[in-house]
Amino acid sequence: MGLFRDLGERVEKLKRQATDAASETYVCAECGAEFATGYETCPECESESVERVESSGRGGQ
Ligand SMILES: [Zn+2]
């Protein structure tokens, strides 16, 4: 039964990654600009404070 459980967890992880890729957003903590791509530095203000946020799914279920 352990194998089935392990497989199920891997499938769940893959599904979660796919969902994250579709819904992830990056926000500059300095100027508040939002991007669909994770930049190392903000294209707007060149701050390095670009943080990844999830538009949905956090804390739910
Ligand atoms: Zn910025």
N, CA, C, O and the ligand as a Tripos MOL2 file, in Angstrom:
@<TRIPOS>MOLECULE
protein
  245   243    62     0     0
PROTEIN
NO_CHARGES

@<TRIPOS>ATOM
      1 N           0.8330   -1.2100    0.0000 N.3       1 MET1
      2 CA          0.0000    0.0000    0.0000 C.3       1 MET1
      3 C           0.8670    1.2580    0.0000 C.2       1 MET1
      4 O           0.4590    2.3250   -0.4590 O.2       1 MET1
      5 N           2.0800    1.0890    0.5340 N.am      2 GLY2
      6 CA          2.9700    2.2520    0.5940 C.3       2 GLY2
      7 C           3.2990    2.7880   -0.7810 C.2       2 GLY2
      8 O           3.4310    3.9970   -0.9710 O.2       2 GLY2
      9 N           3.4310    1.8790   -1.7500 N.am      3 LEU3
     10 CA          3.7400    2.3170   -3.1120 C.3       3 LEU3
     11 C           2.6200    3.1690   -3.6870 C.2       3 LEU3
     12 O           2.8730    4.1880   -4.3300 O.2       3 LEU3
     13 N           1.4040    2.7560   -3.4560 N.am      4 PHE4
     14 CA          0.2770    3.5180   -3.9890 C.3       4 PHE4
     15 C           0.2110    4.9010   -3.3580 C.2       4 PHE4
     16 O          -0.0900    5.9000   -4.0110 O.2       4 PHE4
     17 N           0.4990    4.9180   -2.0880 N.am      5 ARG5
     18 CA          0.4460    6.1990   -1.3990 C.3       5 ARG5
     19 C           1.5420    7.1330   -1.9220 C.2       5 ARG5
     20 O           1.3200    8.3270   -2.1230 O.2       5 ARG5
     21 N           2.7140    6.5650   -2.1330 N.am      6 ASP6
     22 CA          3.8270    7.3700   -2.6390 C.3       6 ASP6
     23 C           3.5010    7.9170   -4.0210 C.2       6 ASP6
     24 O           3.7620    9.0830   -4.3170 O.2       6 ASP6
     25 N           2.9340    7.0730   -4.8540 N.am      7 LEU7
     26 CA          2.5730    7.4900   -6.2120 C.3       7 LEU7
     27 C           1.5410    8.6210   -6.1540 C.2       7 LEU7
     28 O           1.6280    9.6030   -6.8920 O.2       7 LEU7
     29 N           0.5770    8.4580   -5.2720 N.am      8 GLY8
     30 CA         -0.4530    9.4940   -5.1410 C.3       8 GLY8
     31 C           0.1420   10.8220   -4.7310 C.2       8 GLY8
     32 O          -0.2660   11.8680   -5.2360 O.2       8 GLY8
     33 N           1.0970   10.7960   -3.8250 N.am      9 GLU9
     34 CA          1.7230   12.0460   -3.3870 C.3       9 GLU9
     35 C           2.4920   12.7010   -4.5280 C.2       9 GLU9
     36 O           2.4950   13.9220   -4.6780 O.2       9 GLU9
     37 N           3.1440   11.8570   -5.3290 N.am     10 ARG10
     38 CA          3.8980   12.4210   -6.4650 C.3      10 ARG10
     39 C           2.9580   13.0660   -7.4760 C.2      10 ARG10
     40 O           3.2660   14.1240   -8.0260 O.2      10 ARG10
     41 N           1.8270   12.4410   -7.7200 N.am     11 VAL11
     42 CA          0.8460   13.0130   -8.6520 C.3      11 VAL11
     43 C           0.3250   14.3350   -8.0960 C.2      11 VAL11
     44 O           0.1970   15.3160   -8.8280 O.2      11 VAL11
     45 N           0.0300   14.3550   -6.8100 N.am     12 GLU12
     46 CA         -0.4530   15.5860   -6.1920 C.3      12 GLU12
     47 C           0.5810   16.6890   -6.3170 C.2      12 GLU12
     48 O           0.2430   17.8430   -6.5780 O.2      12 GLU12
     49 N           1.8450   16.3270   -6.1290 N.am     13 LYS13
     50 CA          2.9140   17.3220   -6.2030 C.3      13 LYS13
     51 C           3.0140   17.8850   -7.6230 C.2      13 LYS13
     52 O           3.1970   19.0870   -7.8120 O.2      13 LYS13
     53 N           2.8920   17.0070   -8.6070 N.am     14 LEU14
     54 CA          2.9460   17.4540   -9.9970 C.3      14 LEU14
     55 C           1.7770   18.3760  -10.3120 C.2      14 LEU14
     56 O           1.9410   19.3960  -10.9830 O.2      14 LEU14
     57 N           0.6100   18.0150   -9.8280 N.am     15 LYS15
     58 CA         -0.5670   18.8520  -10.0820 C.3      15 LYS15
     59 C          -0.3900   20.2130   -9.4350 C.2      15 LYS15
     60 O          -0.7640   21.2390  -10.0030 O.2      15 LYS15
     61 N           0.1840   20.2090   -8.2430 N.am     16 ARG16
     62 CA          0.3850   21.4620   -7.5190 C.3      16 ARG16
     63 C           1.3820   22.3470   -8.2800 C.2      16 ARG16
     64 O           1.1930   23.5580   -8.3870 O.2      16 ARG16
     65 N           2.4320   21.7300   -8.8010 N.am     17 GLN17
     66 CA          3.4270   22.4980   -9.5580 C.3      17 GLN17
     67 C           2.7890   23.1120  -10.7920 C.2      17 GLN17
     68 O           3.0630   24.2650  -11.1270 O.2      17 GLN17
     69 N           1.9430   22.3540  -11.4670 N.am     18 ALA18
     70 CA          1.2810   22.8610  -12.6680 C.3      18 ALA18
     71 C           0.3860   24.0380  -12.3150 C.2      18 ALA18
     72 O           0.3330   25.0290  -13.0440 O.2      18 ALA18
     73 N          -0.3170   23.9250  -11.1940 N.am     19 THR19
     74 CA         -1.2030   25.0050  -10.7730 C.3      19 THR19
     75 C          -0.3920   26.2360  -10.3760 C.2      19 THR19
     76 O          -0.7650   27.3650  -10.6960 O.2      19 THR19
     77 N           0.7020   26.0130   -9.6880 N.am     20 ASP20
     78 CA          1.5440   27.1300   -9.2780 C.3      20 ASP20
     79 C           2.0690   27.8800  -10.4880 C.2      20 ASP20
     80 O           2.0820   29.1110  -10.5120 O.2      20 ASP20
     81 N           2.4950   27.1370  -11.4800 N.am     21 ALA21
     82 CA          3.0570   27.7620  -12.6680 C.3      21 ALA21
     83 C           2.0240   28.6350  -13.3620 C.2      21 ALA21
     84 O           2.3630   29.6480  -13.9740 O.2      21 ALA21
     85 N           0.7700   28.2370  -13.2640 N.am     22 ALA22
     86 CA         -0.2740   28.9860  -13.9600 C.3      22 ALA22
     87 C          -0.7010   30.2200  -13.1900 C.2      22 ALA22
     88 O          -1.1580   31.1960  -13.7840 O.2      22 ALA22
     89 N          -0.5540   30.1860  -11.8570 N.am     23 SER23
     90 CA         -1.1360   31.2540  -11.0560 C.3      23 SER23
     91 C          -0.0960   32.1150  -10.3420 C.2      23 SER23
     92 O          -0.4620   33.0770   -9.6650 O.2      23 SER23
     93 N           1.1620   31.7980  -10.4740 N.am     24 GLU24
     94 CA          2.1540   32.5350   -9.6920 C.3      24 GLU24
     95 C           2.3630   33.9470  -10.2280 C.2      24 GLU24
     96 O           2.2910   34.2050  -11.4300 O.2      24 GLU24
     97 N           2.6180   34.8210   -9.3150 N.am     25 THR25
     98 CA          2.8320   36.2200   -9.6500 C.3      25 THR25
     99 C           4.0260   36.7150   -8.8610 C.2      25 THR25
    100 O           4.3050   36.2220   -7.7680 O.2      25 THR25
    101 N           4.7150   37.6640   -9.4010 N.am     26 TYR26
    102 CA          5.8450   38.2560   -8.6970 C.3      26 TYR26
    103 C           5.5580   39.7260   -8.4730 C.2      26 TYR26
    104 O           5.0740   40.4270   -9.3620 O.2      26 TYR26
    105 N           5.8640   40.1740   -7.2800 N.am     27 VAL27
    106 CA          5.5770   41.5540   -6.9310 C.3      27 VAL27
    107 C           6.8420   42.2120   -6.3960 C.2      27 VAL27
    108 O           7.5850   41.6210   -5.6130 O.2      27 VAL27
    109 N           7.0700   43.4280   -6.8280 N.am     28 CYS28
    110 CA          8.1870   44.1950   -6.3060 C.3      28 CYS28
    111 C           7.7660   44.8360   -4.9920 C.2      28 CYS28
    112 O           6.7840   45.5750   -4.9320 O.2      28 CYS28
    113 N           8.5160   44.5430   -3.9500 N.am     29 ALA29
    114 CA          8.1780   45.0780   -2.6350 C.3      29 ALA29
    115 C           8.4660   46.5750   -2.5560 C.2      29 ALA29
    116 O           7.9390   47.2580   -1.6780 O.2      29 ALA29
    117 N           9.2760   47.0780   -3.4410 N.am     30 GLU30
    118 CA          9.6450   48.4900   -3.4140 C.3      30 GLU30
    119 C           8.5870   49.3740   -4.0710 C.2      30 GLU30
    120 O           8.1330   50.3550   -3.4810 O.2      30 GLU30
    121 N           8.1990   49.0200   -5.2970 N.am     31 CYS31
    122 CA          7.2820   49.8880   -6.0380 C.3      31 CYS31
    123 C           5.9150   49.2510   -6.2810 C.2      31 CYS31
    124 O           5.0000   49.9110   -6.7720 O.2      31 CYS31
    125 N           5.7750   47.9640   -5.9370 N.am     32 GLY32
    126 CA          4.4740   47.3230   -6.0540 C.3      32 GLY32
    127 C           4.1400   46.8270   -7.4450 C.2      32 GLY32
    128 O           3.0200   46.3770   -7.6840 O.2      32 GLY32
    129 N           5.0800   46.8980   -8.3610 N.am     33 ALA33
    130 CA          4.8280   46.4070   -9.7150 C.3      33 ALA33
    131 C           4.6410   44.8930   -9.6940 C.2      33 ALA33
    132 O           5.2860   44.1900   -8.9160 O.2      33 ALA33
    133 N           3.7580   44.4040  -10.5500 N.am     34 GLU34
    134 CA          3.5010   42.9710  -10.6160 C.3      34 GLU34
    135 C           3.9840   42.4090  -11.9450 C.2      34 GLU34
    136 O           3.8580   43.0470  -12.9900 O.2      34 GLU34
    137 N           4.5370   41.2100  -11.8850 N.am     35 PHE35
    138 CA          5.0500   40.5650  -13.0820 C.3      35 PHE35
    139 C           4.6140   39.1080  -13.1230 C.2      35 PHE35
    140 O           4.3700   38.4910  -12.0860 O.2      35 PHE35
    141 N           4.5200   38.5770  -14.3100 N.am     36 ALA36
    142 CA          4.2320   37.1520  -14.4700 C.3      36 ALA36
    143 C           5.5240   36.3490  -14.4880 C.2      36 ALA36
    144 O           5.5080   35.1200  -14.4130 O.2      36 ALA36
    145 N           6.6340   37.0550  -14.5880 N.am     37 THR37
    146 CA          7.9400   36.4190  -14.6380 C.3      37 THR37
    147 C           8.7560   36.8430  -13.4190 C.2      37 THR37
    148 O           8.6680   37.9830  -12.9640 O.2      37 THR37
    149 N           9.5480   35.9130  -12.9000 N.am     38 GLY38
    150 CA         10.3610   36.2490  -11.7440 C.3      38 GLY38
    151 C          11.6590   36.9140  -12.1580 C.2      38 GLY38
    152 O          12.5660   36.2650  -12.6780 O.2      38 GLY38
    153 N          11.7370   38.2070  -11.9220 N.am     39 TYR39
    154 CA         12.9630   38.9240  -12.2370 C.3      39 TYR39
    155 C          13.8690   38.9700  -11.0180 C.2      39 TYR39
    156 O          13.3930   39.0080   -9.8830 O.2      39 TYR39
    157 N          15.1580   38.9680  -11.2490 N.am     40 GLU40
    158 CA         16.0780   39.1070  -10.1250 C.3      40 GLU40
    159 C          16.0660   40.5390   -9.6260 C.2      40 GLU40
    160 O          16.2150   40.8030   -8.4330 O.2      40 GLU40
    161 N          15.8870   41.4520  -10.5570 N.am     41 THR41
    162 CA         15.7330   42.8580  -10.1750 C.3      41 THR41
    163 C          14.4980   43.4120  -10.8720 C.2      41 THR41
    164 O          14.1790   43.0280  -11.9970 O.2      41 THR41
    165 N          13.8130   44.3140  -10.1920 N.am     42 CYS42
    166 CA         12.5910   44.8880  -10.7290 C.3      42 CYS42
    167 C          12.8890   45.7340  -11.9720 C.2      42 CYS42
    168 O          13.7360   46.6250  -11.9170 O.2      42 CYS42
    169 N          12.2150   45.4710  -13.0710 N.am     43 PRO43
    170 CA         12.4190   46.2620  -14.2870 C.3      43 PRO43
    171 C          11.9650   47.7000  -14.1190 C.2      43 PRO43
    172 O          12.3920   48.5800  -14.8660 O.2      43 PRO43
    173 N          11.1030   47.9430  -13.1460 N.am     44 GLU44
    174 CA         10.5760   49.2870  -12.9320 C.3      44 GLU44
    175 C          11.5350   50.1520  -12.1240 C.2      44 GLU44
    176 O          11.8040   51.2980  -12.4860 O.2      44 GLU44
    177 N          12.0430   49.6060  -11.0390 N.am     45 CYS45
    178 CA         12.8500   50.4270  -10.1350 C.3      45 CYS45
    179 C          14.2140   49.8000   -9.8280 C.2      45 CYS45
    180 O          15.0120   50.3600   -9.0770 O.2      45 CYS45
    181 N          14.4670   48.6330  -10.4200 N.am     46 GLU46
    182 CA         15.7490   47.9530  -10.2550 C.3      46 GLU46
    183 C          16.0250   47.4870   -8.8290 C.2      46 GLU46
    184 O          17.1670   47.2120   -8.4620 O.2      46 GLU46
    185 N          14.9700   47.4030   -8.0390 N.am     47 SER47
    186 CA         15.1170   46.8480   -6.6990 C.3      47 SER47
    187 C          15.2900   45.3350   -6.7760 C.2      47 SER47
    188 O          14.8100   44.7010   -7.7160 O.2      47 SER47
    189 N          15.9630   44.7620   -5.8040 N.am     48 GLU48
    190 CA         16.1230   43.3050   -5.7730 C.3      48 GLU48
    191 C          15.0350   42.6470   -4.9260 C.2      48 GLU48
    192 O          15.0820   41.4480   -4.6530 O.2      48 GLU48
    193 N          14.0670   43.4430   -4.5220 N.am     49 SER49
    194 CA         13.0250   42.9440   -3.6240 C.3      49 SER49
    195 C          11.8230   42.3780   -4.3700 C.2      49 SER49
    196 O          10.6820   42.6150   -3.9730 O.2      49 SER49
    197 N          12.0660   41.6320   -5.4460 N.am     50 VAL50
    198 CA         10.9700   40.9990   -6.1690 C.3      50 VAL50
    199 C          10.6230   39.6950   -5.4700 C.2      50 VAL50
    200 O          11.4640   38.8070   -5.3320 O.2      50 VAL50
    201 N           9.3700   39.5900   -5.0310 N.am     51 GLU51
    202 CA          8.9490   38.4170   -4.2820 C.3      51 GLU51
    203 C           7.8790   37.6470   -5.0330 C.2      51 GLU51
    204 O           7.0320   38.2220   -5.7160 O.2      51 GLU51
    205 N           7.9400   36.3260   -4.8880 N.am     52 ARG52
    206 CA          6.9390   35.4780   -5.5320 C.3      52 ARG52
    207 C           5.7220   35.3610   -4.6300 C.2      52 ARG52
    208 O           5.8480   35.0940   -3.4350 O.2      52 ARG52
    209 N           4.5630   35.5600   -5.1970 N.am     53 VAL53
    210 CA          3.3210   35.4030   -4.4420 C.3      53 VAL53
    211 C           2.3850   34.5050   -5.2470 C.2      53 VAL53
    212 O           2.4870   34.4080   -6.4700 O.2      53 VAL53
    213 N           1.4740   33.8530   -4.5300 N.am     54 GLU54
    214 CA          0.5010   33.0270   -5.2110 C.3      54 GLU54
    215 C          -0.8490   33.7130   -5.1470 C.2      54 GLU54
    216 O          -1.3110   34.1100   -4.0770 O.2      54 GLU54
    217 N          -1.4740   33.8460   -6.3030 N.am     55 SER55
    218 CA         -2.7220   34.5930   -6.3740 C.3      55 SER55
    219 C          -3.8650   33.8460   -5.6970 C.2      55 SER55
    220 O          -4.8550   34.4570   -5.2940 O.2      55 SER55
    221 N          -3.7320   32.5250   -5.5690 N.am     56 SER56
    222 CA         -4.7930   31.7700   -4.9180 C.3      56 SER56
    223 C          -4.2300   30.4540   -4.4010 C.2      56 SER56
    224 O          -3.1250   30.0550   -4.7670 O.2      56 SER56
    225 N          -4.9940   29.7870   -3.5510 N.am     57 GLY57
    226 CA         -4.5860   28.4760   -3.0980 C.3      57 GLY57
    227 C          -3.8450   28.4920   -1.7780 C.2      57 GLY57
    228 O          -3.7290   27.4480   -1.1360 O.2      57 GLY57
    229 N          -3.3420   29.6330   -1.3510 N.am     58 ARG58
    230 CA         -2.6120   29.6750   -0.0870 C.3      58 ARG58
    231 C          -3.5640   29.5170    1.0990 C.2      58 ARG58
    232 O          -4.5400   30.2560    1.2280 O.2      58 ARG58
    233 N          -3.2690   28.5530    1.9510 N.am     59 GLY59
    234 CA         -4.0450   28.3860    3.1630 C.3      59 GLY59
    235 C          -5.3630   27.6410    2.9430 C.2      59 GLY59
    236 O          -6.0430   27.2950    3.9090 O.2      59 GLY59
    237 N          -5.7250   27.3960    1.7010 N.am     60 GLY60
    238 CA         -6.9790   26.7220    1.4490 C.3      60 GLY60
    239 C          -6.8050   25.2180    1.3110 C.2      60 GLY60
    240 O          -5.8940   24.7590    0.6230 O.2      60 GLY60
    241 N          -7.6630   24.4560    1.9520 N.am     61 GLN61
    242 CA         -7.6830   23.0080    1.8510 C.3      61 GLN61
    243 C          -6.2940   22.3950    2.0110 C.2      61 GLN61
    244 O          -6.1470   21.1750    1.9500 O.2      61 GLN61
    245 ZN         10.0860   47.9000   -8.3080 Zn       62 ZN62
@<TRIPOS>BOND
     1     1     2 1
     2     2     3 1
     3     3     4 2
     4     3     5 am
     5     5     6 1
     6     6     7 1
     7     7     8 2
     8     7     9 am
     9     9    10 1
    10    10    11 1
    11    11    12 2
    12    11    13 am
    13    13    14 1
    14    14    15 1
    15    15    16 2
    16    15    17 am
    17    17    18 1
    18    18    19 1
    19    19    20 2
    20    19    21 am
    21    21    22 1
    22    22    23 1
    23    23    24 2
    24    23    25 am
    25    25    26 1
    26    26    27 1
    27    27    28 2
    28    27    29 am
    29    29    30 1
    30    30    31 1
    31    31    32 2
    32    31    33 am
    33    33    34 1
    34    34    35 1
    35    35    36 2
    36    35    37 am
    37    37    38 1
    38    38    39 1
    39    39    40 2
    40    39    41 am
    41    41    42 1
    42    42    43 1
    43    43    44 2
    44    43    45 am
    45    45    46 1
    46    46    47 1
    47    47    48 2
    48    47    49 am
    49    49    50 1
    50    50    51 1
    51    51    52 2
    52    51    53 am
    53    53    54 1
    54    54    55 1
    55    55    56 2
    56    55    57 am
    57    57    58 1
    58    58    59 1
    59    59    60 2
    60    59    61 am
    61    61    62 1
    62    62    63 1
    63    63    64 2
    64    63    65 am
    65    65    66 1
    66    66    67 1
    67    67    68 2
    68    67    69 am
    69    69    70 1
    70    70    71 1
    71    71    72 2
    72    71    73 am
    73    73    74 1
    74    74    75 1
    75    75    76 2
    76    75    77 am
    77    77    78 1
    78    78    79 1
    79    79    80 2
    80    79    81 am
    81    81    82 1
    82    82    83 1
    83    83    84 2
    84    83    85 am
    85    85    86 1
    86    86    87 1
    87    87    88 2
    88    87    89 am
    89    89    90 1
    90    90    91 1
    91    91    92 2
    92    91    93 am
    93    93    94 1
    94    94    95 1
    95    95    96 2
    96    95    97 am
    97    97    98 1
    98    98    99 1
    99    99   100 2
   100    99   101 am
   101   101   102 1
   102   102   103 1
   103   103   104 2
   104   103   105 am
   105   105   106 1
   106   106   107 1
   107   107   108 2
   108   107   109 am
   109   109   110 1
   110   110   111 1
   111   111   112 2
   112   111   113 am
   113   113   114 1
   114   114   115 1
   115   115   116 2
   116   115   117 am
   117   117   118 1
   118   118   119 1
   119   119   120 2
   120   119   121 am
   121   121   122 1
   122   122   123 1
   123   123   124 2
   124   123   125 am
   125   125   126 1
   126   126   127 1
   127   127   128 2
   128   127   129 am
   129   129   130 1
   130   130   131 1
   131   131   132 2
   132   131   133 am
   133   133   134 1
   134   134   135 1
   135   135   136 2
   136   135   137 am
   137   137   138 1
   138   138   139 1
   139   139   140 2
   140   139   141 am
   141   141   142 1
   142   142   143 1
   143   143   144 2
   144   143   145 am
   145   145   146 1
   146   146   147 1
   147   147   148 2
   148   147   149 am
   149   149   150 1
   150   150   151 1
   151   151   152 2
   152   151   153 am
   153   153   154 1
   154   154   155 1
   155   155   156 2
   156   155   157 am
   157   157   158 1
   158   158   159 1
   159   159   160 2
   160   159   161 am
   161   161   162 1
   162   162   163 1
   163   163   164 2
   164   163   165 am
   165   165   166 1
   166   166   167 1
   167   167   168 2
   168   167   169 am
   169   169   170 1
   170   170   171 1
   171   171   172 2
   172   171   173 am
   173   173   174 1
   174   174   175 1
   175   175   176 2
   176   175   177 am
   177   177   178 1
   178   178   179 1
   179   179   180 2
   180   179   181 am
   181   181   182 1
   182   182   183 1
   183   183   184 2
   184   183   185 am
   185   185   186 1
   186   186   187 1
   187   187   188 2
   188   187   189 am
   189   189   190 1
   190   190   191 1
   191   191   192 2
   192   191   193 am
   193   193   194 1
   194   194   195 1
   195   195   196 2
   196   195   197 am
   197   197   198 1
   198   198   199 1
   199   199   200 2
   200   199   201 am
   201   201   202 1
   202   202   203 1
   203   203   204 2
   204   203   205 am
   205   205   206 1
   206   206   207 1
   207   207   208 2
   208   207   209 am
   209   209   210 1
   210   210   211 1
   211   211   212 2
   212   211   213 am
   213   213   214 1
   214   214   215 1
   215   215   216 2
   216   215   217 am
   217   217   218 1
   218   218   219 1
   219   219   220 2
   220   219   221 am
   221   221   222 1
   222   222   223 1
   223   223   224 2
   224   223   225 am
   225   225   226 1
   226   226   227 1
   227   227   228 2
   228   227   229 am
   229   229   230 1
   230   230   231 1
   231   231   232 2
   232   231   233 am
   233   233   234 1
   234   234   235 1
   235   235   236 2
   236   235   237 am
   237   237   238 1
   238   238   239 1
   239   239   240 2
   240   239   241 am
   241   241   242 1
   242   242   243 1
   243   243   244 2
@<TRIPOS>SUBSTRUCTURE
     1 MET1         2 RESIDUE 1 A MET
     2 GLY2         6 RESIDUE 1 A GLY
     3 LEU3        10 RESIDUE 1 A LEU
     4 PHE4        14 RESIDUE 1 A PHE
     5 ARG5        18 RESIDUE 1 A ARG
     6 ASP6        22 RESIDUE 1 A ASP
     7 LEU7        26 RESIDUE 1 A LEU
     8 GLY8        30 RESIDUE 1 A GLY
     9 GLU9        34 RESIDUE 1 A GLU
    10 ARG10       38 RESIDUE 1 A ARG
    11 VAL11       42 RESIDUE 1 A VAL
    12 GLU12       46 RESIDUE 1 A GLU
    13 LYS13       50 RESIDUE 1 A LYS
    14 LEU14       54 RESIDUE 1 A LEU
    15 LYS15       58 RESIDUE 1 A LYS
    16 ARG16       62 RESIDUE 1 A ARG
    17 GLN17       66 RESIDUE 1 A GLN
    18 ALA18       70 RESIDUE 1 A ALA
    19 THR19       74 RESIDUE 1 A THR
    20 ASP20       78 RESIDUE 1 A ASP
    21 ALA21       82 RESIDUE 1 A ALA
    22 ALA22       86 RESIDUE 1 A ALA
    23 SER23       90 RESIDUE 1 A SER
    24 GLU24       94 RESIDUE 1 A GLU
    25 THR25       98 RESIDUE 1 A THR
    26 TYR26      102 RESIDUE 1 A TYR
    27 VAL27      106 RESIDUE 1 A VAL
    28 CYS28      110 RESIDUE 1 A CYS
    29 ALA29      114 RESIDUE 1 A ALA
    30 GLU30      118 RESIDUE 1 A GLU
    31 CYS31      122 RESIDUE 1 A CYS
    32 GLY32      126 RESIDUE 1 A GLY
    33 ALA33      130 RESIDUE 1 A ALA
    34 GLU34      134 RESIDUE 1 A GLU
    35 PHE35      138 RESIDUE 1 A PHE
    36 ALA36      142 RESIDUE 1 A ALA
    37 THR37      146 RESIDUE 1 A THR
    38 GLY38      150 RESIDUE 1 A GLY
    39 TYR39      154 RESIDUE 1 A TYR
    40 GLU40      158 RESIDUE 1 A GLU
    41 THR41      162 RESIDUE 1 A THR
    42 CYS42      166 RESIDUE 1 A CYS
    43 PRO43      170 RESIDUE 1 A PRO
    44 GLU44      174 RESIDUE 1 A GLU
    45 CYS45      178 RESIDUE 1 A CYS
    46 GLU46      182 RESIDUE 1 A GLU
    47 SER47      186 RESIDUE 1 A SER
    48 GLU48      190 RESIDUE 1 A GLU
    49 SER49      194 RESIDUE 1 A SER
    50 VAL50      198 RESIDUE 1 A VAL
    51 GLU51      202 RESIDUE 1 A GLU
    52 ARG52      206 RESIDUE 1 A ARG
    53 VAL53      210 RESIDUE 1 A VAL
    54 GLU54      214 RESIDUE 1 A GLU
    55 SER55      218 RESIDUE 1 A SER
    56 SER56      222 RESIDUE 1 A SER
    57 GLY57      226 RESIDUE 1 A GLY
    58 ARG58      230 RESIDUE 1 A ARG
    59 GLY59      234 RESIDUE 1 A GLY
    60 GLY60      238 RESIDUE 1 A GLY
    61 GLN61      242 RESIDUE 1 A GLN
    62 ZN62       245 GROUP 0 **** ****
